[in-house]
Amino acid sequence: MVKIRLSRFGSTHNPHYRIVVTDARRPRDGGYIESLGYYDPRKTTENYLKVDAERAAHWIAQGAQPTNTARRLLKSQGVKVA
């Protein structure tokens, strides 16, 4: 199964995440198929969330299942998630 989920980057106490499309069997920070954007939960800059909405909609149409957090972030950027 293909999932849209967050992959953690950044240092200790300074998380940054990439929103990625990956196989559900891969580890959280393992290889991924495609990167759709990034998210900074600490909101240290004004551009703390960026998502390629067109590619995200493409992957959802292909059957990719977003995790709960990824679903919330995609909805906030205007991506239609069923």
KASULZI-V411204 format. One record per backbone hydrogen bond with DSSP energy under -0.5 kcal/mol. NH is the residue of the N-H (numbers start at 1). CO is the residue of the C=O. Records with the same first field share a line. If there is no record, write none. Layout:
NH = CO, CO
This chain:
3 = 22
4 = 65
5 = 3, 20
7 = 18
9 = 16
11 = 14
14 = 11
16 = 9
17 = 39
18 = 7
19 = 37
20 = 5, 18
21 = 34
22 = 3, 20
24 = 1
26 = 23
30 = 27
33 = 21
34 = 21
36 = 19
37 = 19
38 = 50
39 = 17
40 = 48
41 = 39
43 = 40
48 = 46
50 = 38
52 = 36
53 = 51
56 = 52
57 = 53
58 = 54
59 = 55
60 = 56
61 = 57
62 = 58
63 = 60
64 = 59
65 = 2
66 = 64
67 = 4
71 = 67
72 = 68
73 = 69
74 = 70
75 = 71
76 = 72
77 = 73, 74
78 = 75
79 = 74
81 = 79
